[in-house]
Amino acid sequence: MDSGGKFTLYSGDFNLLEENYTYYELYDYEGSCCGTLCGQEASMAFEAIFIPILYSLVVVIGLLGNVLVLVVLWQKKRAWSMPYTFVLHLSVADILLLLTMPLWAVEAVNEWIFGIELCKLAGALFQVNFYCVIFLLVCISLDHYLSIVHAVQMFSLKKPWLIQLSCMAVWFFSLLLSIPDWVYLGATEDSRRGKTECVHWYPSDGWRLASRLLYHVVGFVIPALVLVFCYTRILLKLQRGSQSLQKQRAVRVILALVVAFFICKTPYNITLMVDTIHGSPSNYISDICDSTTALDIAMTATSTLGYLHCCINSVLYALFEVKFRRHLQDMVRPISCRLSHRSSA
């Protein structure tokens, strides 16, 4: 399955397709042959209802929230602190991903009708957003760790070039890690599901497994270990009460962003790991038809939960960041005054 919760096809799959466009639940492995027929009606019906509704809500809330964040940051750019620069890049990454979600909603209801180029772009942006968000959170967390635990200022407004260089490096490596999606994503007719879908087309099982391992290890496991280490040390330091209230508030905001990231992304990564193991040629089980349908639905549900992260960052900043709320109030106050004057006139 691909990053959007869709099936991943690779060259060996087409050996399983019959002329009547059905497929067997068991692969021909080590001389053993096929089992019973397995349909896709349940998972497709779930996707056709679940994805458009949830994606529509995410797009509306996410675009409003992230555009509002960008407007506030632009209005108060002279009063920026270091984390605001990273939040700016987080919002840009989220907006880019949100713009592709209507395409996936249309595919769920109908099929992929937007061509190969948009297929590659939309699929790659999911990966770019995933890597970009986690790497930016790592940068912020490392800065807080060095500042609070070791009293070393990694990023500061006195060195804006270092902040911008770090953000550019995050975007560069995120794009680099999305290369497999640019190469192997394509609009393919899936005879099992009876429609054209934007899916991965890997030349072999080895390429599929390597791509999944890269996603799991570089995009989740290693950053997760860094974040857990940093905030464990930070919280232990803050328990001693030696840090200012401002630093404690800043840590609270970023910690909320990190927790939200893990809540949204961990279920999808766990499901994707199960799918990676489930799809291994050495792991064919007798009830693979039922388990595959359940896995399809789980992939759709957890990938949609992962998309919710696009609209959570702005909400968390509005709730936890005191300066952000003040900037927002300063920006909204003149508008509310004008509206009140017009209504009283």
Backbone hydrogen bonds in HBPLUS format (Angstrom, degrees):
<---DONOR---> <-ACCEPTOR-->    atom                        ^
c    i                          cat <-CA-CA->   ^        H-A-AA   ^      H-
h    n   atom  resd res      DA  || num        DHA   H-A  angle D-A-AA Bond
n    s   type  num  typ     dist DA aas  dist angle  dist       angle   num
A0002-ASP N   A0006-LYS O   2.44 MM   4  5.11 128.2  1.69 122.8 141.5     1
A0005-GLY N   A0002-ASP O   3.00 MM   3  5.55 158.6  2.04 124.5 125.4     2
A0009-LEU N   A0200-HIS O   2.96 MM 191  5.77 136.8  2.15 154.3 155.9     3
A0202-TYR N   A0009-LEU O   3.31 MM 193  6.82 137.6  2.50 129.3 136.9     4
A0013-ASP N   A0010-TYR O   2.78 MM   3  5.71 159.4  1.82 138.1 143.8     5
A0011-SER N   A0202-TYR O   3.07 MM 191  6.50 152.0  2.15 167.6 175.3     6
A0015-ASN N   A0012-GLY O   3.27 MM   3  5.76 158.8  2.32 111.3 117.4     7
A0016-LEU N   A0013-ASP O   2.90 MM   3  5.61 162.1  1.94 120.4 126.4     8
A0017-LEU N   A0014-PHE O   3.44 MM   3  5.33 162.4  2.48  98.3 103.1     9
A0018-GLU N   A0022-THR O   3.32 MM   4  5.85 158.5  2.37 162.7 167.5    10
A0021-TYR N   A0018-GLU O   3.03 MM   3  5.36 158.0  2.08 118.3 119.3    11
A0038-CYS N   A0023-TYR O   3.41 MM  15  6.43 157.6  2.46 169.6 170.6    12
A0025-GLU N   A0036-THR O   3.02 MM  11  5.82 149.3  2.12 159.9 168.2    13
A0032-SER N   A0029-TYR O   3.15 MM   3  5.50 161.0  2.18 120.0 119.4    14
A0044-MET N   A0040-GLN O   3.06 MM   4  6.10 162.2  2.09 157.2 162.8    15
A0045-ALA N   A0041-GLU O   2.93 MM   4  6.00 156.3  1.99 148.5 154.5    16
A0046-PHE N   A0042-ALA O   3.06 MM   4  6.27 154.5  2.13 145.2 152.2    17
A0047-GLU N   A0043-SER O   2.97 MM   4  6.19 160.3  2.01 147.7 152.7    18
A0048-ALA N   A0044-MET O   2.98 MM   4  6.12 158.8  2.03 146.8 152.3    19
A0050-PHE N   A0046-PHE O   2.85 MM   4  5.82 166.6  1.87 162.2 164.3    20
A0051-ILE N   A0047-GLU O   3.09 MM   4  5.36 149.9  2.18 130.3 139.4    21
A0054-LEU N   A0050-PHE O   3.13 MM   4  6.20 172.8  2.14 159.2 160.8    22
A0055-TYR N   A0051-ILE O   2.84 MM   4  5.71 165.3  1.86 159.2 164.3    23
A0056-SER N   A0052-PRO O   3.02 MM   4  5.92 151.9  2.10 137.7 144.9    24
A0057-LEU N   A0053-ILE O   3.26 MM   4  6.55 159.7  2.31 147.5 152.0    25
A0058-VAL N   A0054-LEU O   2.96 MM   4  6.20 163.6  1.98 153.7 158.6    26
A0059-VAL N   A0055-TYR O   2.87 MM   4  5.99 161.8  1.90 151.1 155.6    27
A0060-VAL N   A0056-SER O   3.13 MM   4  6.27 170.0  2.14 149.7 152.1    28
A0061-ILE N   A0057-LEU O   3.02 MM   4  6.11 172.1  2.02 156.8 158.1    29
A0062-GLY N   A0058-VAL O   2.72 MM   4  5.48 152.6  1.79 141.5 151.3    30
A0063-LEU N   A0059-VAL O   2.91 MM   4  5.79 164.7  1.94 143.3 148.0    31
A0064-LEU N   A0060-VAL O   3.16 MM   4  6.21 166.2  2.18 145.8 150.1    32
A0065-GLY N   A0061-ILE O   2.94 MM   4  5.99 165.7  1.96 149.1 153.8    33
A0066-ASN N   A0062-GLY O   2.90 MM   4  5.92 169.7  1.91 151.4 154.9    34
A0067-VAL N   A0063-LEU O   2.94 MM   4  5.80 158.8  1.98 144.1 150.7    35
A0068-LEU N   A0064-LEU O   3.05 MM   4  6.07 152.2  2.13 139.7 147.6    36
A0069-VAL N   A0065-GLY O   2.99 MM   4  6.28 149.2  2.08 142.2 150.8    37
A0070-LEU N   A0066-ASN O   2.99 MM   4  6.28 160.0  2.03 147.6 152.1    38
A0071-VAL N   A0067-VAL O   2.92 MM   4  6.17 156.5  1.98 149.1 155.6    39
A0072-VAL N   A0068-LEU O   2.96 MM   4  6.16 166.9  1.98 152.9 156.0    40
A0073-LEU N   A0069-VAL O   2.93 MM   4  6.11 166.5  1.95 153.5 157.7    41
A0074-TRP N   A0070-LEU O   2.91 MM   4  6.02 152.7  1.98 143.8 151.5    42
A0075-GLN N   A0071-VAL O   2.91 MM   4  6.10 158.6  1.96 150.6 156.4    43
A0076-LYS N   A0072-VAL O   3.04 MM   4  6.18 148.5  2.14 147.6 155.6    44
A0079-ALA N   A0076-LYS O   2.99 MM   3  5.49 147.5  2.10 112.2 121.7    45
A0080-TRP N   A0077-LYS O   3.38 MM   3  5.23 161.0  2.42 105.3 105.0    46
A0084-TYR N   A0081-SER O   3.12 MM   3  5.65 135.6  2.32 113.6 124.8    47
A0085-THR N   A0082-MET O   3.14 MM   3  5.79 140.0  2.30 117.8 126.2    48
A0087-VAL N   A0083-PRO O   2.91 MM   4  6.20 152.8  1.98 151.5 160.4    49
A0088-LEU N   A0084-TYR O   2.86 MM   4  6.06 149.4  1.95 146.0 153.5    50
A0089-HIS N   A0085-THR O   3.29 MM   4  6.64 154.4  2.36 142.4 147.6    51
A0090-LEU N   A0086-PHE O   2.91 MM   4  6.21 147.8  2.01 143.9 153.9    52
A0091-SER N   A0087-VAL O   2.94 MM   4  6.18 157.8  1.99 151.6 156.0    53
A0092-VAL N   A0088-LEU O   3.08 MM   4  6.36 156.2  2.13 146.1 152.6    54
A0093-ALA N   A0089-HIS O   3.01 MM   4  6.17 163.3  2.03 148.0 152.1    55
A0094-ASP N   A0090-LEU O   2.98 MM   4  6.22 156.5  2.04 147.3 153.9    56
A0095-ILE N   A0091-SER O   2.92 MM   4  6.11 158.0  1.97 150.5 156.0    57
A0096-LEU N   A0092-VAL O   3.06 MM   4  6.28 161.8  2.10 151.6 155.9    58
A0097-LEU N   A0093-ALA O   3.21 MM   4  6.46 153.9  2.28 143.4 149.9    59
A0098-LEU N   A0094-ASP O   2.88 MM   4  6.11 158.5  1.92 150.3 156.9    60
A0099-LEU N   A0095-ILE O   3.06 MM   4  6.25 148.6  2.16 150.8 157.1    61
A0100-THR N   A0097-LEU O   3.04 MM   3  5.50 149.8  2.13 110.4 119.2    62
A0101-MET N   A0098-LEU O   3.21 MM   3  5.35 150.2  2.30 104.0 112.4    63
A0103-LEU N   A0100-THR O   3.07 MM   3  5.59 135.5  2.27 111.2 122.7    64
A0104-TRP N   A0101-MET O   3.10 MM   3  5.23 118.4  2.49 101.4 115.4    65
A0105-ALA N   A0101-MET O   3.05 MM   4  6.36 153.2  2.12 152.8 160.9    66
A0106-VAL N   A0102-PRO O   3.03 MM   4  6.24 157.1  2.09 146.0 150.8    67
A0107-GLU N   A0103-LEU O   3.07 MM   4  6.34 155.5  2.13 143.6 150.5    68
A0108-ALA N   A0104-TRP O   2.98 MM   4  6.21 152.0  2.06 145.3 152.0    69
A0109-VAL N   A0105-ALA O   3.21 MM   4  6.50 152.4  2.29 146.1 152.3    70
A0110-ASN N   A0106-VAL O   2.80 MM   4  5.85 166.0  1.82 157.1 161.9    71
A0112-TRP N   A0196-THR O   2.81 MM  84  5.50 175.8  1.81 145.7 146.2    72
A0119-CYS N   A0115-GLY O   3.23 MM   4  6.30 144.2  2.36 136.2 146.5    73
A0120-LYS N   A0116-ILE O   2.94 MM   4  6.24 160.2  1.98 158.1 160.9    74
A0121-LEU N   A0117-GLU O   2.98 MM   4  6.24 160.8  2.02 149.2 155.1    75
A0122-ALA N   A0118-LEU O   2.84 MM   4  5.84 170.7  1.85 148.7 151.6    76
A0123-GLY N   A0119-CYS O   3.05 MM   4  6.08 166.4  2.07 148.5 152.8    77
A0124-ALA N   A0120-LYS O   2.95 MM   4  5.91 156.9  2.00 142.7 149.8    78
A0125-LEU N   A0121-LEU O   2.98 MM   4  6.08 151.2  2.06 146.4 154.0    79
A0128-VAL N   A0124-ALA O   2.84 MM   4  6.14 163.0  1.87 155.8 161.4    80
A0129-ASN N   A0125-LEU O   2.88 MM   4  5.89 164.7  1.90 144.3 148.5    81
A0130-PHE N   A0126-PHE O   3.01 MM   4  6.20 159.8  2.05 144.6 150.5    82
A0131-TYR N   A0127-GLN O   2.94 MM   4  6.16 174.6  1.94 161.7 161.2    83
A0132-CYS N   A0128-VAL O   2.80 MM   4  5.78 161.4  1.83 150.2 156.7    84
A0133-VAL N   A0129-ASN O   2.95 MM   4  5.95 170.1  1.96 151.6 153.9    85
A0134-ILE N   A0130-PHE O   3.29 MM   4  6.43 172.6  2.30 149.0 151.2    86
A0135-PHE N   A0131-TYR O   2.93 MM   4  6.00 159.7  1.98 152.3 158.3    87
A0136-LEU N   A0132-CYS O   2.93 MM   4  6.04 157.3  1.98 149.0 155.2    88
A0137-LEU N   A0133-VAL O   3.00 MM   4  6.20 158.6  2.04 150.2 156.1    89
A0138-VAL N   A0134-ILE O   3.00 MM   4  6.20 144.1  2.14 137.3 147.2    90
A0139-CYS N   A0135-PHE O   2.99 MM   4  6.30 153.3  2.07 145.5 151.9    91
A0140-ILE N   A0136-LEU O   3.04 MM   4  6.35 164.7  2.07 153.0 155.9    92
A0141-SER N   A0137-LEU O   2.92 MM   4  6.01 158.2  1.97 143.9 150.7    93
A0142-LEU N   A0138-VAL O   2.84 MM   4  6.00 160.0  1.88 152.6 157.6    94
A0143-ASP N   A0139-CYS O   3.05 MM   4  6.27 156.1  2.11 146.0 152.4    95
A0144-HIS N   A0140-ILE O   3.01 MM   4  6.32 159.7  2.05 149.5 154.6    96
A0145-TYR N   A0141-SER O   2.86 MM   4  6.03 156.4  1.91 148.4 155.7    97
A0146-LEU N   A0142-LEU O   2.94 MM   4  6.12 169.8  1.95 153.4 155.1    98
A0147-SER N   A0143-ASP O   2.91 MM   4  5.97 157.4  1.97 146.3 153.4    99
A0148-ILE N   A0144-HIS O   2.89 MM   4  5.84 166.3  1.91 149.7 153.1   100
A0149-VAL N   A0145-TYR O   2.88 MM   4  5.52 151.6  1.96 141.3 150.5   101
A0150-HIS N   A0146-LEU O   3.17 MM   4  4.97 134.2  2.39 109.6 122.7   102
A0152-VAL N   A0146-LEU O   2.82 MM   6  5.14 176.5  1.82 128.0 129.2   103
A0159-LYS N   A0156-SER O   2.99 MM   3  5.47 156.5  2.04 110.7 118.1   104
A0162-LEU N   A0159-LYS O   3.11 MM   3  5.63 137.1  2.30 110.1 120.1   105
A0164-GLN N   A0160-PRO O   3.01 MM   4  6.29 170.1  2.02 158.2 159.8   106
A0165-LEU N   A0161-TRP O   2.86 MM   4  5.90 151.9  1.94 139.6 148.3   107
A0166-SER N   A0162-LEU O   2.96 MM   4  6.06 152.7  2.04 140.3 147.2   108
A0167-CYS N   A0163-ILE O   3.02 MM   4  6.34 156.8  2.08 149.3 155.4   109
A0168-MET N   A0164-GLN O   2.90 MM   4  6.12 159.1  1.95 148.7 154.6   110
A0169-ALA N   A0165-LEU O   2.90 MM   4  6.08 151.1  1.99 143.5 151.8   111
A0170-VAL N   A0166-SER O   2.95 MM   4  6.23 150.4  2.04 144.8 152.6   112
A0171-TRP N   A0167-CYS O   3.05 MM   4  6.38 160.7  2.09 150.3 154.3   113
A0172-PHE N   A0168-MET O   2.88 MM   4  6.08 156.0  1.94 146.2 153.7   114
A0173-PHE N   A0169-ALA O   2.96 MM   4  6.15 171.9  1.96 155.1 156.0   115
A0174-SER N   A0170-VAL O   2.96 MM   4  6.04 150.4  2.05 144.1 153.1   116
A0175-LEU N   A0171-TRP O   2.94 MM   4  6.11 159.4  1.99 147.8 152.6   117
A0176-LEU N   A0172-PHE O   2.90 MM   4  6.12 151.2  1.98 144.4 153.6   118
A0177-LEU N   A0173-PHE O   2.90 MM   4  6.05 154.4  1.96 144.5 150.1   119
A0178-SER N   A0175-LEU O   3.15 MM   3  5.08 142.6  2.30  94.4 105.5   120
A0179-ILE N   A0176-LEU O   3.26 MM   3  5.58 165.6  2.29 110.5 113.2   121
A0181-ASP N   A0178-SER O   2.95 MM   3  5.42 131.5  2.20 111.4 124.2   122
A0182-TRP N   A0178-SER O   3.20 MM   4  6.64 153.1  2.28 149.6 157.6   123
A0182-TRP N   A0179-ILE O   3.01 MM   3  5.04 113.3  2.47  98.6 114.9   124
A0183-VAL N   A0179-ILE O   2.96 MM   4  6.20 148.4  2.06 155.6 165.0   125
A0184-TYR N   A0180-PRO O   2.88 MM   4  5.84 170.3  1.89 147.5 150.8   126
A0185-LEU N   A0181-ASP O   3.09 MM   4  5.31 144.1  2.23 135.1 137.9   127
A0201-TRP N   A0184-TYR O   2.63 MM  17  5.07 143.0  1.76 138.7 151.5   128
A0186-GLY N   A0199-VAL O   2.93 MM  13  5.74 150.9  2.02 152.5 160.0   129
A0199-VAL N   A0186-GLY O   3.08 MM  13  5.74 155.7  2.14 159.3 151.7   130
A0188-THR N   A0197-GLU O   2.86 MM   9  5.50 160.9  1.90 160.7 154.7   131
A0197-GLU N   A0188-THR O   2.89 MM   9  5.50 164.5  1.91 149.9 147.9   132
A0190-ASP N   A0195-LYS O   2.99 MM   5  5.68 166.0  2.01 142.2 143.2   133
A0193-ARG N   A0190-ASP O   3.17 MM   3  5.57 128.9  2.45 105.7 116.9   134
A0194-GLY N   A0190-ASP O   2.83 MM   4  5.90 121.1  2.18 143.0 160.7   135
A0208-ARG N   A0204-SER O   3.31 MM   4  6.61 159.0  2.36 144.7 150.4   136
A0209-LEU N   A0205-ASP O   2.92 MM   4  6.14 163.3  1.95 153.7 157.7   137
A0210-ALA N   A0206-GLY O   2.93 MM   4  6.07 159.2  1.97 146.0 152.0   138
A0211-SER N   A0207-TRP O   2.99 MM   4  6.12 158.8  2.04 146.5 151.7   139
A0212-ARG N   A0208-ARG O   3.06 MM   4  6.30 157.5  2.11 147.8 153.9   140
A0213-LEU N   A0209-LEU O   2.90 MM   4  6.12 161.9  1.93 152.5 157.5   141
A0214-LEU N   A0210-ALA O   2.99 MM   4  6.15 157.9  2.04 146.7 152.4   142
A0215-TYR N   A0211-SER O   3.14 MM   4  6.35 157.0  2.20 143.1 148.9   143
A0216-HIS N   A0212-ARG O   2.90 MM   4  6.18 162.3  1.93 155.0 159.7   144
A0217-VAL N   A0213-LEU O   2.84 MM   4  5.86 174.4  1.84 157.4 159.0   145
A0218-VAL N   A0214-LEU O   3.06 MM   4  5.57 139.5  2.23 133.6 144.2   146
A0219-GLY N   A0215-TYR O   3.16 MM   4  5.03 130.8  2.42 112.3 126.0   147
A0220-PHE N   A0216-HIS O   3.19 MM   4  5.30 128.8  2.47 117.6 125.3   148
A0221-VAL N   A0216-HIS O   2.90 MM   5  6.21 168.7  1.91 159.6 163.2   149
A0222-ILE N   A0217-VAL O   3.02 MM   5  5.96 176.7  2.03 161.2 162.2   150
A0224-ALA N   A0220-PHE O   2.88 MM   4  5.78 152.3  1.95 146.3 155.1   151
A0225-LEU N   A0221-VAL O   3.00 MM   4  6.26 156.2  2.05 152.6 158.3   152
A0226-VAL N   A0222-ILE O   3.08 MM   4  6.39 158.1  2.13 153.2 159.3   153
A0227-LEU N   A0223-PRO O   2.89 MM   4  6.14 164.1  1.92 155.4 159.2   154
A0228-VAL N   A0224-ALA O   2.93 MM   4  6.09 166.8  1.94 152.8 156.6   155
A0229-PHE N   A0225-LEU O   2.99 MM   4  6.09 161.5  2.03 145.5 150.8   156
A0230-CYS N   A0226-VAL O   2.91 MM   4  6.09 170.2  1.92 153.9 156.7   157
A0231-TYR N   A0227-LEU O   3.01 MM   4  6.13 176.5  2.01 156.5 157.6   158
A0232-THR N   A0228-VAL O   2.98 MM   4  5.91 142.3  2.13 140.7 150.6   159
A0233-ARG N   A0229-PHE O   3.11 MM   4  6.31 166.6  2.13 153.4 156.0   160
A0234-ILE N   A0230-CYS O   2.91 MM   4  6.13 152.4  1.99 144.7 153.7   161
A0235-LEU N   A0231-TYR O   2.97 MM   4  5.84 165.7  1.99 136.9 141.0   162
A0236-LEU N   A0232-THR O   3.10 MM   4  6.24 154.6  2.17 142.3 149.4   163
A0237-LYS N   A0233-ARG O   3.04 MM   4  6.20 148.3  2.14 140.4 148.8   164
A0238-LEU N   A0234-ILE O   2.86 MM   4  6.16 156.3  1.92 152.9 159.7   165
A0239-GLN N   A0235-LEU O   3.04 MM   4  6.16 138.9  2.21 140.5 150.2   166
A0240-ARG N   A0237-LYS O   3.19 MM   3  5.66 149.8  2.28 107.7 115.7   167
A0241-GLY N   A0238-LEU O   2.92 MM   3  5.29 159.0  1.97 110.7 117.7   168
A0248-GLN N   A0244-SER O   3.11 MM   4  6.42 157.6  2.16 146.9 153.5   169
A0249-ARG N   A0245-LEU O   2.94 MM   4  6.17 152.4  2.02 147.3 154.2   170
A0250-ALA N   A0246-GLN O   2.99 MM   4  6.26 155.8  2.05 145.9 152.7   171
A0251-VAL N   A0247-LYS O   2.95 MM   4  6.19 160.0  1.99 152.0 156.7   172
A0252-ARG N   A0248-GLN O   2.99 MM   4  6.18 150.3  2.08 140.6 149.1   173
A0253-VAL N   A0249-ARG O   3.06 MM   4  6.38 153.7  2.13 150.1 155.6   174
A0254-ILE N   A0250-ALA O   3.16 MM   4  6.44 173.7  2.16 155.2 155.6   175
A0255-LEU N   A0251-VAL O   2.79 MM   4  5.81 155.7  1.85 148.8 156.7   176
A0256-ALA N   A0252-ARG O   3.00 MM   4  6.13 146.7  2.12 137.8 146.2   177
A0257-LEU N   A0253-VAL O   3.10 MM   4  6.51 149.1  2.20 145.2 153.7   178
A0258-VAL N   A0254-ILE O   2.93 MM   4  6.23 154.6  2.00 149.3 156.2   179
A0259-VAL N   A0255-LEU O   2.90 MM   4  6.10 165.6  1.92 151.8 155.3   180
A0260-ALA N   A0256-ALA O   2.95 MM   4  6.07 158.5  2.00 144.2 150.5   181
A0261-PHE N   A0257-LEU O   2.96 MM   4  6.15 150.1  2.05 141.0 149.2   182
A0262-PHE N   A0258-VAL O   3.04 MM   4  6.39 160.6  2.08 153.5 157.2   183
A0263-ILE N   A0259-VAL O   2.93 MM   4  6.16 157.6  1.98 151.2 157.8   184
A0264-CYS N   A0260-ALA O   3.01 MM   4  6.15 158.1  2.06 148.1 153.3   185
A0265-LYS N   A0261-PHE O   2.83 MM   4  5.86 161.2  1.87 153.2 159.1   186
A0266-THR N   A0262-PHE O   2.92 MM   4  5.20 156.1  1.97 132.5 139.0   187
A0269-ASN N   A0265-LYS O   3.05 MM   4  6.30 162.4  2.08 156.6 161.9   188
A0270-ILE N   A0266-THR O   2.91 MM   4  6.11 161.0  1.95 160.9 165.6   189
A0271-THR N   A0267-PRO O   2.94 MM   4  6.11 162.3  1.97 146.9 152.1   190
A0272-LEU N   A0268-TYR O   2.77 MM   4  5.95 154.4  1.83 149.1 157.0   191
A0273-MET N   A0269-ASN O   2.91 MM   4  6.10 147.5  2.02 140.9 149.3   192
A0274-VAL N   A0270-ILE O   2.98 MM   4  6.33 155.5  2.04 148.1 154.6   193
A0275-ASP N   A0271-THR O   2.88 MM   4  6.17 153.9  1.95 145.9 153.7   194
A0276-THR N   A0272-LEU O   2.85 MM   4  6.08 147.5  1.95 142.7 151.7   195
A0277-ILE N   A0273-MET O   3.01 MM   4  6.33 158.9  2.06 150.8 155.1   196
A0278-HIS N   A0274-VAL O   2.72 MM   4  5.84 157.9  1.77 149.3 157.0   197
A0279-GLY N   A0275-ASP O   2.91 MM   4  5.94 143.1  2.05 141.2 148.9   198
A0280-SER N   A0277-ILE O   3.16 MM   3  5.33 163.6  2.18 107.5 112.4   199
A0283-ASN N   A0280-SER O   3.01 MM   3  5.45 159.4  2.06 125.5 125.3   200
A0291-SER N   A0287-ASP O   3.14 MM   4  6.31 168.5  2.15 157.6 161.1   201
A0292-THR N   A0288-ILE O   2.83 MM   4  5.72 145.8  1.94 137.6 146.3   202
A0293-THR N   A0289-CYS O   3.14 MM   4  6.41 158.1  2.19 148.7 153.5   203
A0294-ALA N   A0290-ASP O   3.04 MM   4  6.31 163.1  2.07 149.5 154.1   204
A0295-LEU N   A0291-SER O   2.87 MM   4  6.00 148.9  1.96 140.1 149.3   205
A0296-ASP N   A0292-THR O   2.84 MM   4  6.08 149.2  1.93 146.1 154.5   206
A0297-ILE N   A0293-THR O   3.14 MM   4  6.46 162.5  2.18 151.0 153.9   207
A0298-ALA N   A0294-ALA O   2.95 MM   4  6.17 156.0  2.00 144.9 152.3   208
A0299-MET N   A0295-LEU O   2.83 MM   4  5.99 155.7  1.89 149.2 155.3   209
A0300-THR N   A0296-ASP O   3.05 MM   4  6.34 157.8  2.10 149.0 154.6   210
A0301-ALA N   A0297-ILE O   2.95 MM   4  6.17 165.6  1.97 152.5 156.2   211
A0302-THR N   A0298-ALA O   2.90 MM   4  5.96 170.5  1.91 152.8 155.9   212
A0303-SER N   A0299-MET O   2.96 MM   4  5.84 152.8  2.04 140.8 148.5   213
A0304-THR N   A0300-THR O   3.14 MM   4  6.19 151.0  2.23 139.8 147.2   214
A0305-LEU N   A0301-ALA O   3.04 MM   4  6.33 150.1  2.13 141.6 150.1   215
A0306-GLY N   A0302-THR O   2.95 MM   4  6.21 146.4  2.06 138.8 147.8   216
A0307-TYR N   A0303-SER O   3.08 MM   4  6.44 140.2  2.25 137.6 147.6   217
A0307-TYR N   A0304-THR O   3.07 MM   3  5.00 121.5  2.42  92.9 107.6   218
A0308-LEU N   A0304-THR O   3.21 MM   4  6.59 134.8  2.43 140.4 151.9   219
A0308-LEU N   A0305-LEU O   3.10 MM   3  5.16 132.1  2.33  96.6 109.5   220
A0309-HIS N   A0306-GLY O   3.26 MM   3  5.76 154.5  2.32 108.5 115.2   221
A0310-CYS N   A0307-TYR O   2.95 MM   3  5.75 160.8  1.99 123.4 128.2   222
A0311-CYS N   A0308-LEU O   3.09 MM   3  5.80 153.1  2.17 118.2 124.1   223
A0312-ILE N   A0309-HIS O   3.27 MM   3  5.04 154.8  2.34  97.5 105.0   224
A0316-LEU N   A0312-ILE O   2.87 MM   4  6.11 161.7  1.90 162.8 167.9   225
A0317-TYR N   A0313-ASN O   3.01 MM   4  6.29 157.3  2.07 150.1 156.2   226
A0318-ALA N   A0314-SER O   3.04 MM   4  6.25 153.6  2.11 143.8 150.9   227
A0319-LEU N   A0315-VAL O   3.00 MM   4  6.24 139.5  2.17 142.9 154.1   228
A0320-PHE N   A0316-LEU O   2.83 MM   4  5.87 165.1  1.85 158.3 161.3   229
A0321-GLU N   A0317-TYR O   3.04 MM   4  5.06 150.2  2.13 125.5 134.5   230
A0325-ARG N   A0321-GLU O   3.12 MM   4  6.40 156.3  2.17 147.8 153.8   231
A0326-ARG N   A0322-VAL O   3.03 MM   4  6.34 154.6  2.10 149.5 156.8   232
A0327-HIS N   A0323-LYS O   2.88 MM   4  6.14 161.8  1.91 152.8 157.4   233
A0328-LEU N   A0324-PHE O   2.91 MM   4  6.10 155.6  1.97 147.7 154.7   234
A0329-GLN N   A0325-ARG O   2.88 MM   4  6.08 156.5  1.94 146.8 153.1   235
A0330-ASP N   A0326-ARG O   2.87 MM   4  6.11 158.3  1.92 151.3 157.2   236
A0331-MET N   A0327-HIS O   3.03 MM   4  6.24 144.9  2.15 141.5 150.6   237
A0332-VAL N   A0328-LEU O   2.92 MM   4  6.11 151.4  2.00 147.8 155.8   238
A0333-ARG N   A0329-GLN O   2.85 MM   4  5.76 151.7  1.93 150.5 156.9   239
A0335-ILE N   A0332-VAL O   3.06 MM   3  5.32 116.3  2.48 105.2 120.8   240
A0336-SER N   A0332-VAL O   2.97 MM   4  6.24 161.3  2.00 161.8 167.8   241
A0337-CYS N   A0333-ARG O   2.94 MM   4  6.14 152.7  2.01 153.4 161.4   242
A0338-ARG N   A0334-PRO O   3.03 MM   4  6.24 156.1  2.09 144.8 150.4   243
A0339-LEU N   A0335-ILE O   3.05 MM   4  6.32 159.7  2.09 149.0 154.5   244
A0340-SER N   A0336-SER O   2.97 MM   4  6.14 153.6  2.04 143.9 150.8   245
A0341-HIS N   A0337-CYS O   2.98 MM   4  6.20 154.1  2.05 147.7 154.3   246
A0342-ARG N   A0338-ARG O   3.02 MM   4  6.26 157.9  2.07 148.8 154.4   247
A0343-SER N   A0339-LEU O   3.05 MM   4  6.23 153.7  2.12 144.4 151.3   248
A0344-SER N   A0340-SER O   3.06 MM   4  6.21 145.8  2.18 141.4 150.0   249
A0345-ALA N   A0341-HIS O   3.00 MM   4  6.08 130.2  2.25 139.9 152.5   250
